[in-house]
């Protein structure tokens, strides 16, 4: 396909220029790190358990009002994706915004070595990827590996409402806090949720509206706004950038099907983002029934059953009319809700998408408001056709 050569770990022939290395992934990162040094521009690195992609997208949208911005496409937040993004840098870009993800120790450290960020944004810490990170303290340690490679004199932005992130300290670095419930440099109040989005006031002076639904979206916007202000954008530029923001598909995506309202938040799920989704649907007004369609949350380690039962208890405490679960693990969401007092007649569990699809027409009504969420491997987006005339999953 036009490549001048290849970096390989084993000989594949002599028809092209070949560079043989022991570890091609390490070589890719080394090349990207070398290339990064050619550009003297700000690099913002964003990490956390939830909200990374949305925060990245909001921040990129705001910064693009004034600057030419490069950022990861979608969720290309691992060594391959981050390295590929960095190697797209070229003269004319003013700033780079990178989402950094991890599921094991050492990955964020390596990503920050490659990207050499000038600023870091932390969204939150919650139970995610616990098969490798063990517990929330482990998640905190993995995410804060980023601090090891933020350039001295750089800025760090933290969610002051997060009990882990509020502990962050780093000599020689400007730390800026944002939040809703804590005293912070950027505090949101006067919060209004409706189907048009979320509206809030920062520091009692500046009201903004974003298209995303729920408090999670406000935290994402706060992080982006704090960072944008630190970079030097004024309030008018921030307002313009927020007005042009649109949520990515499968992230609190609002859809309409012949009178039925569907909030498609199915890209991924962990206990923190699942609780945010439950709270969001509970807080919104609806003309008829509120239905939660929830699937398995994966990579939660030995306590996965209890995390699912916790979600069920949150559902029972919320203003939800019907709970539908899909998957073996999600059946614990159902049991948690039932034991916490939710009417058993309002709870329905299925083994897989196909089993639910077969019963969807008898369970759902034409004016329902449905929020759907589950881990990526559950492929809940395949169920969208169940909200139309027929369903053949």
ZIZIRA-V544969 format. One record per pair of residues at least 24 apart in sequence whose C-alpha atoms are under 10 Angstrom apart, sorted by the first residue. I is the first residue (numbers start at 1). GAP is how many residues later the second one is. Records with the same first field share a line. If there is no record, write none. Layout:
# ZIZIRA-V544969
I: GAP ; GAP
This chain:
# ZIZIRA-V544969
25: 54 ; 55 ; 58
26: 53 ; 54 ; 84
28: 51 ; 52 ; 55 ; 56 ; 86
29: 50 ; 51 ; 53 ; 54 ; 55 ; 57 ; 81 ; 82 ; 84 ; 85 ; 86
30: 53 ; 80 ; 83 ; 84
31: 52 ; 53 ; 55 ; 56 ; 83
32: 47 ; 48 ; 50 ; 51 ; 52 ; 53 ; 54 ; 55 ; 56 ; 81 ; 82 ; 83
33: 50 ; 53 ; 54 ; 77 ; 78 ; 79 ; 80 ; 81 ; 82 ; 83
34: 53 ; 80 ; 81
35: 48 ; 51 ; 52 ; 53 ; 54 ; 79 ; 80
36: 47 ; 50 ; 51 ; 52 ; 53 ; 78 ; 79 ; 80 ; 81
37: 77 ; 78 ; 79
38: 51 ; 52 ; 53
39: 47 ; 50 ; 51 ; 52 ; 54 ; 55 ; 56
40: 54 ; 55
41: 52 ; 53 ; 54 ; 55 ; 76 ; 77
42: 51 ; 52 ; 53 ; 54 ; 55 ; 74 ; 75 ; 76 ; 77 ; 112 ; 189
43: 26 ; 27 ; 28 ; 43 ; 51 ; 52 ; 53 ; 54 ; 55 ; 72 ; 73 ; 74 ; 75 ; 76 ; 77 ; 107 ; 108 ; 111
44: 27 ; 51 ; 52 ; 53 ; 54 ; 55 ; 71 ; 72 ; 73 ; 74 ; 75 ; 76 ; 77 ; 106 ; 110 ; 111 ; 112 ; 183 ; 187
45: 26 ; 51 ; 52 ; 53 ; 54 ; 55 ; 66 ; 67 ; 70 ; 71 ; 72 ; 73 ; 74 ; 75 ; 76 ; 77 ; 101 ; 105 ; 111
46: 31 ; 51 ; 52 ; 53 ; 54 ; 55 ; 71 ; 73 ; 74 ; 75 ; 76 ; 77 ; 97 ; 100 ; 110 ; 111 ; 177 ; 178
47: 30 ; 51 ; 52 ; 53 ; 54 ; 55 ; 61 ; 73 ; 74 ; 75 ; 76 ; 77 ; 78 ; 96 ; 97 ; 99
48: 51 ; 52 ; 53 ; 54 ; 73 ; 74 ; 75 ; 76 ; 77 ; 78 ; 80 ; 91 ; 92 ; 94 ; 95 ; 96 ; 110 ; 117
49: 52 ; 53 ; 73 ; 74 ; 75 ; 76 ; 77 ; 78 ; 79 ; 80 ; 87 ; 90 ; 91 ; 94 ; 220 ; 221 ; 222 ; 223 ; 224
50: 51 ; 72 ; 73 ; 74 ; 75 ; 76 ; 77 ; 78 ; 166 ; 170 ; 218 ; 219 ; 220 ; 221 ; 222 ; 223 ; 224 ; 226
51: 48 ; 71 ; 72 ; 73 ; 165 ; 166 ; 168 ; 169 ; 170 ; 172 ; 200 ; 222
52: 25 ; 46 ; 47 ; 48 ; 49 ; 69 ; 70 ; 71 ; 72 ; 168
53: 24 ; 45 ; 46 ; 47 ; 48 ; 167 ; 194 ; 195 ; 198
54: 45 ; 158 ; 162 ; 163 ; 166 ; 167 ; 170 ; 191 ; 192 ; 193 ; 194 ; 197
55: 44 ; 66 ; 67 ; 68 ; 162 ; 163 ; 164 ; 165 ; 166 ; 167 ; 168 ; 169 ; 170
56: 41 ; 42 ; 43 ; 44 ; 65 ; 164 ; 165 ; 167 ; 168
57: 40 ; 41 ; 42 ; 163 ; 164 ; 167 ; 188 ; 189 ; 190 ; 191
58: 152 ; 159 ; 162 ; 163 ; 164 ; 165 ; 166 ; 167 ; 170 ; 180 ; 183 ; 184 ; 185 ; 186 ; 187 ; 188 ; 189
59: 38 ; 161 ; 162 ; 163 ; 164 ; 165 ; 166 ; 167 ; 168 ; 169 ; 179 ; 182 ; 183 ; 186
60: 35 ; 36 ; 37 ; 38 ; 164 ; 168 ; 181 ; 185
61: 163 ; 177 ; 179 ; 180 ; 181 ; 182 ; 183 ; 184 ; 185
62: 162 ; 163 ; 165 ; 166 ; 171 ; 175 ; 176 ; 177 ; 178 ; 179 ; 180 ; 181 ; 182 ; 183
63: 31 ; 32 ; 33 ; 34 ; 161 ; 162 ; 164 ; 165 ; 166 ; 168 ; 169 ; 170 ; 174 ; 175 ; 178
64: 30 ; 31 ; 173 ; 174 ; 176 ; 177
65: 168 ; 171 ; 172 ; 173 ; 174 ; 175 ; 176 ; 177 ; 179
66: 28 ; 166 ; 167 ; 171 ; 172 ; 175
67: 25 ; 26 ; 27 ; 28 ; 166
68: 24 ; 25 ; 26 ; 27 ; 28
69: 24 ; 25 ; 26 ; 27 ; 28
70: 24 ; 25 ; 26 ; 27 ; 28
71: 24 ; 25 ; 26 ; 27 ; 28
72: 24 ; 25 ; 26 ; 27 ; 28
73: 25 ; 26
74: 25 ; 174 ; 175
75: 24 ; 25 ; 26
76: 24 ; 25
77: 24 ; 25 ; 31 ; 34
78: 24 ; 25 ; 29 ; 30 ; 32 ; 33
79: 28 ; 29 ; 31 ; 32 ; 33 ; 35
80: 31
82: 29 ; 30 ; 32 ; 33
83: 28 ; 31 ; 32
85: 30
86: 28 ; 29
95: 136
100: 43 ; 46
101: 41 ; 42
102: 26 ; 27 ; 30 ; 31 ; 37 ; 40 ; 41
103: 25 ; 26 ; 27 ; 28 ; 29 ; 30 ; 36 ; 39 ; 40 ; 196
104: 25 ; 26 ; 27 ; 28 ; 29 ; 30 ; 34 ; 35 ; 38 ; 39
105: 27 ; 28 ; 33 ; 34 ; 36 ; 37 ; 38 ; 40
106: 35 ; 36 ; 37 ; 39 ; 40
107: 35 ; 36 ; 38 ; 39
108: 33 ; 34 ; 35 ; 36 ; 37 ; 38 ; 39 ; 40 ; 41
109: 33 ; 34 ; 35 ; 36 ; 37 ; 38 ; 39 ; 40
110: 35 ; 36 ; 39
111: 34 ; 35 ; 38
112: 33 ; 34 ; 35 ; 36 ; 37 ; 38
113: 33 ; 35 ; 36 ; 37
114: 35
115: 34 ; 35
116: 30 ; 32 ; 33 ; 34 ; 35
117: 29 ; 30 ; 32 ; 33 ; 34 ; 35 ; 37 ; 38
118: 31 ; 32 ; 33 ; 34 ; 35 ; 36 ; 37 ; 38
119: 27 ; 28 ; 30 ; 31 ; 32 ; 33 ; 34 ; 35 ; 36 ; 37 ; 38 ; 54 ; 55 ; 56 ; 108 ; 111 ; 112
120: 24 ; 26 ; 27 ; 29 ; 30 ; 31 ; 34 ; 35 ; 36 ; 37 ; 38 ; 55 ; 107
121: 25 ; 34 ; 35 ; 36 ; 37 ; 38 ; 54 ; 55 ; 56 ; 102 ; 103 ; 105 ; 106
122: 24 ; 34 ; 35 ; 36 ; 37 ; 38 ; 40 ; 43 ; 55 ; 98 ; 101
123: 34 ; 35 ; 36 ; 37 ; 39 ; 42 ; 55 ; 93 ; 96 ; 97 ; 99 ; 100 ; 101
124: 34 ; 35 ; 36 ; 37 ; 38 ; 39 ; 40 ; 41 ; 42 ; 95 ; 96 ; 148
125: 34 ; 37 ; 38 ; 39 ; 40 ; 147
126: 36 ; 38 ; 144 ; 145 ; 146 ; 147
127: 143 ; 144 ; 145 ; 146 ; 172 ; 173 ; 174 ; 177 ; 180
128: 141 ; 142 ; 143 ; 144 ; 145 ; 169 ; 170 ; 171 ; 172 ; 173
129: 141 ; 169 ; 170 ; 171 ; 172
130: 168 ; 169 ; 170 ; 171 ; 172 ; 173 ; 174
131: 167 ; 168 ; 169 ; 170 ; 171 ; 172 ; 173
132: 167 ; 168 ; 169
133: 166 ; 167 ; 168
134: 166 ; 167 ; 168 ; 169
135: 165 ; 166 ; 168
136: 28
137: 27
139: 25
140: 24 ; 25 ; 28
144: 24
147: 26
155: 72 ; 75 ; 76
156: 70 ; 71 ; 74
157: 28 ; 65 ; 66 ; 67 ; 69 ; 70 ; 73
158: 26 ; 65 ; 68
159: 25 ; 27 ; 60 ; 61 ; 63 ; 64
160: 24 ; 25 ; 26 ; 27
161: 58
174: 56
176: 47 ; 50 ; 51 ; 54
177: 45 ; 46 ; 49
178: 24 ; 41 ; 42 ; 43 ; 44 ; 45 ; 46 ; 47 ; 48 ; 49
179: 39 ; 40 ; 41 ; 43 ; 44
180: 35 ; 38 ; 39 ; 42
185: 41
186: 36 ; 37 ; 39 ; 40
187: 32 ; 35 ; 39
188: 30 ; 31 ; 33 ; 34
191: 24 ; 27
193: 87 ; 90 ; 91 ; 92
194: 86 ; 89 ; 90 ; 91 ; 92
195: 59 ; 89 ; 90 ; 91
196: 58
206: 29 ; 30 ; 33
207: 32
208: 27 ; 30 ; 31 ; 32 ; 34 ; 35
209: 30 ; 33 ; 34
210: 29 ; 31 ; 32 ; 33 ; 34 ; 35 ; 36 ; 37
211: 31 ; 32 ; 33 ; 34 ; 35 ; 36 ; 41 ; 42 ; 43
212: 33 ; 34 ; 35 ; 36 ; 39 ; 40 ; 41 ; 42
213: 34 ; 38 ; 39 ; 40 ; 41 ; 50 ; 64 ; 67 ; 68 ; 70 ; 71
214: 38 ; 62 ; 63 ; 64 ; 65 ; 66 ; 67 ; 68 ; 69 ; 70
215: 61 ; 62 ; 64 ; 65 ; 68
216: 56 ; 57 ; 59 ; 60 ; 61 ; 63 ; 64
217: 30 ; 35 ; 59 ; 63
249: 132
250: 122 ; 123 ; 130 ; 131
251: 122
252: 25 ; 28 ; 119 ; 120 ; 121
253: 118
254: 117
255: 115 ; 129
256: 113 ; 131 ; 132
257: 109 ; 110 ; 111 ; 127 ; 128 ; 129 ; 130 ; 131 ; 132
258: 108 ; 109 ; 129 ; 130 ; 131
259: 106 ; 107 ; 108 ; 109 ; 110
260: 28 ; 104 ; 105 ; 106 ; 107 ; 108 ; 109 ; 110 ; 127 ; 128
261: 25 ; 26 ; 29 ; 105 ; 106 ; 107 ; 108 ; 109 ; 110 ; 126
262: 29 ; 30 ; 106 ; 107 ; 108 ; 109 ; 110 ; 122 ; 125
263: 29 ; 106 ; 107 ; 108 ; 109 ; 110
264: 29 ; 106 ; 107 ; 108 ; 109 ; 116 ; 117 ; 120
265: 29 ; 106 ; 107 ; 108 ; 109 ; 110 ; 115 ; 116
266: 27 ; 28 ; 29 ; 105 ; 106 ; 107 ; 108 ; 109 ; 110 ; 112 ; 113 ; 114 ; 115 ; 116
267: 105 ; 106 ; 107 ; 108 ; 109 ; 110 ; 111 ; 112 ; 113 ; 114
268: 27 ; 28 ; 29 ; 30 ; 105 ; 106 ; 107 ; 108 ; 109 ; 110 ; 111 ; 112
269: 25 ; 26 ; 27 ; 28 ; 29 ; 104 ; 105 ; 106 ; 107 ; 109
270: 26 ; 27 ; 28 ; 29 ; 30 ; 37 ; 38 ; 41 ; 103 ; 104 ; 105
271: 26 ; 27 ; 29 ; 33 ; 36 ; 37 ; 39 ; 40
272: 35 ; 39
273: 100 ; 101
274: 34 ; 37 ; 40 ; 41 ; 98 ; 99 ; 100 ; 101
275: 35 ; 36 ; 37 ; 39 ; 40
276: 38
277: 38 ; 94 ; 95 ; 96
278: 33 ; 34 ; 36 ; 37 ; 38 ; 39 ; 40 ; 41 ; 42 ; 93 ; 94 ; 95
279: 35 ; 36 ; 38 ; 39 ; 40 ; 41
280: 38 ; 91
281: 37 ; 38 ; 39 ; 88 ; 89 ; 90
282: 33 ; 35 ; 36 ; 37 ; 38 ; 39
283: 35 ; 36 ; 37
284: 35 ; 85
285: 34 ; 84
286: 81 ; 82 ; 83 ; 84
287: 80 ; 81 ; 82
288: 33 ; 77 ; 78 ; 79 ; 80 ; 81
289: 30 ; 31 ; 32 ; 33 ; 75 ; 76 ; 77 ; 78 ; 79 ; 80 ; 81
290: 29 ; 30 ; 31 ; 32 ; 33 ; 77 ; 78 ; 79 ; 80 ; 81
291: 28 ; 29 ; 30 ; 31 ; 32 ; 33 ; 55 ; 56 ; 73 ; 74 ; 77 ; 78 ; 79 ; 80 ; 81
292: 28 ; 29 ; 30 ; 31 ; 32 ; 33 ; 55 ; 77 ; 78 ; 79 ; 80 ; 81
293: 29 ; 30 ; 31 ; 32 ; 33 ; 55 ; 56 ; 77 ; 78 ; 79 ; 80 ; 81 ; 87
294: 29 ; 30 ; 31 ; 32 ; 33 ; 36 ; 37 ; 39 ; 40 ; 55 ; 77 ; 78 ; 79 ; 80 ; 81 ; 84 ; 86
295: 29 ; 30 ; 31 ; 32 ; 33 ; 34 ; 35 ; 36 ; 38 ; 54 ; 55 ; 56 ; 57 ; 58 ; 77 ; 78 ; 79 ; 80 ; 81 ; 82 ; 83 ; 84 ; 85
296: 29 ; 30 ; 31 ; 32 ; 33 ; 34 ; 35 ; 36 ; 37 ; 56 ; 77 ; 78 ; 79 ; 80 ; 81 ; 82
297: 30 ; 32 ; 33 ; 76 ; 77 ; 78 ; 79 ; 80 ; 81
298: 31 ; 32 ; 76 ; 77 ; 78 ; 79 ; 80
299: 76
304: 25 ; 26 ; 28
305: 24 ; 25 ; 26 ; 27 ; 28 ; 31
306: 26 ; 27 ; 30
307: 25 ; 26 ; 29
308: 24 ; 25 ; 26 ; 27 ; 28 ; 29
309: 24 ; 25 ; 26 ; 27 ; 28 ; 29 ; 30 ; 31
310: 25 ; 26 ; 27 ; 30
311: 25 ; 26
312: 24 ; 25 ; 26 ; 27 ; 28 ; 30
313: 24 ; 25 ; 26 ; 27 ; 28 ; 29
314: 26
315: 25 ; 26 ; 27
316: 24 ; 25 ; 26 ; 27
317: 24 ; 25
318: 24
320: 26
321: 25 ; 26 ; 47 ; 48
322: 24 ; 25 ; 26 ; 41 ; 42 ; 46 ; 48
323: 24 ; 25 ; 26 ; 47 ; 48
324: 24 ; 25 ; 26 ; 32 ; 39 ; 48
325: 24 ; 25 ; 26 ; 27 ; 28 ; 31 ; 47 ; 48 ; 49
326: 24 ; 25 ; 26 ; 27 ; 28 ; 29 ; 30 ; 48 ; 52 ; 54
327: 24 ; 25 ; 26 ; 28 ; 29 ; 47 ; 51
328: 24
330: 44
352: 26 ; 28
353: 25 ; 26 ; 27 ; 28 ; 29 ; 30 ; 40
354: 28 ; 29 ; 37 ; 38 ; 39
355: 38
356: 27 ; 30 ; 35 ; 37
357: 25 ; 26 ; 27 ; 28 ; 29 ; 30 ; 33 ; 34 ; 35 ; 36
358: 28 ; 32 ; 33 ; 34 ; 35
359: 27 ; 32
360: 26 ; 27 ; 30 ; 31
361: 25 ; 26 ; 27 ; 28 ; 29 ; 30
